[in-house]
Amino acid sequence: MSEPTPPSGSAIPAGVAPDPSRSGPGSRHRLEVDVHPTRRDTVGAHLWALGATGLEERPTTLLAWFEAGAADDHPTLDEDLAARVPELAPAARRWSVEPDRDWQSEWKATIAPARAGRIVVVPSWLAPTHEPGDDELTLVLDPGRAFGSGHHATTLLCLELLDELDEELSLTGRTLADVGCGTGVLAIAAAARGAVVTAVDVDPTAVAVTRENAERNGVELHTSTGSVETVAEPAEVVVANLVTDVLVSLAADLVAATRSVLIVSGIATVRRDRALAALTRAGAGVVEVRERDGWLAARLTVTTSGEAAS
Ligand SMILES: C[S@@+](CC[C@H](N)C(=O)[O-])C[C@H]1O[C@@H](n2cnc3c(N)ncnc32)[C@H](O)[C@@H]1O
């Protein structure tokens, strides 16, 4: 899963700045590979691991940008890995060199506030000019180097389901855990509605960005680096926007960490059955499934002994 991040800038790992000595003056290397929707997450993760500084999803292709190599000498990939990932095999790769541009500014110019139900996510650089509508919950976010600008379908679906849950049951005073918090967008939305929120992510950079965004929005969160096992007590509501394979592997732990409502997202529509089967096998019941742009989110119910699930 990838957001439309700029080819360098917010997607560059912490402490890694573009090295002009390793790239041709004024140029970036673009790799295009064909990807079946079921393989999008896996191939995307490999491209990040190979050093991509930006990734863009298209319906049947992935574009990745790399810094390394001289202008006419494309970066050397890990060929052992490329041999095991058919989409990255030498014959399947299409390289091109693009002139360098001010990606960060161009990307910022394309980002507008994103709405999900009553929640509007406003990038920090637009906050000074944003006029909130009636009944709007405005979240001001700086994505930094984490996932969760609020524009990806998987995030918007979660925000919608959370907003509707709040309308139905009120989140005020309820415990909520956000597993895979990224920028903290979901955790901050829930905390702004009065929930007592724990936000966790395996990526320490995401946890740091979450803390900064929580402060920016004046909400308090418990944060920790790790996965669902770092959530100390089962929460009434758990929200997890993770890629399908991770959701499947964590299904039993996510259900065990939930006292009532589990919201999951990040499921490629073509992998619906696999993901939902894992969650129902673990004891959750599907209440609603929602789809957007090839992605699914679901609300599930978990009944724990002595408590009625909502
Ligand atoms: C798709 S992003 C979701 C970010 C944000 N919650 C949103 O909805 O926009 C998934 C996040 O999960 C994190 N992640 C990946 N595997 C994880 C795991 N096993 N446990 C916890 N977090 C994980 C990633 O680092 C990433 O920040």
The ligand as an ORCA input file, in Angstrom:
! r2SCAN-3c Opt
* xyz 0 1
  C      -1.181      1.659      6.012
  S      -0.301      2.417      7.291
  C      -1.676      3.067      8.253
  C      -1.364      4.395      8.908
  C      -2.568      5.075      9.537
  N      -3.111      4.287     10.636
  C      -3.662      5.321      8.499
  O      -4.743      4.727      8.646
  O      -3.444      6.096      7.566
  C       0.209      1.006      8.195
  C       1.145      1.279      9.364
  O       1.301      0.053     10.064
  C       2.636     -0.094     10.485
  N       2.845     -1.541     10.652
  C       3.240     -2.453      9.729
  N       3.269     -3.669     10.280
  C       2.863     -3.544     11.577
  C       2.666     -4.443     12.657
  N       2.901     -5.740     12.532
  N       2.239     -3.937     13.833
  C       2.025     -2.622     13.993
  N       2.215     -1.724     13.001
  C       2.609     -2.174     11.819
  C       3.444      0.578      9.396
  O       4.690      1.004      9.920
  C       2.529      1.743      8.982
  O       2.832      2.913      9.708
*
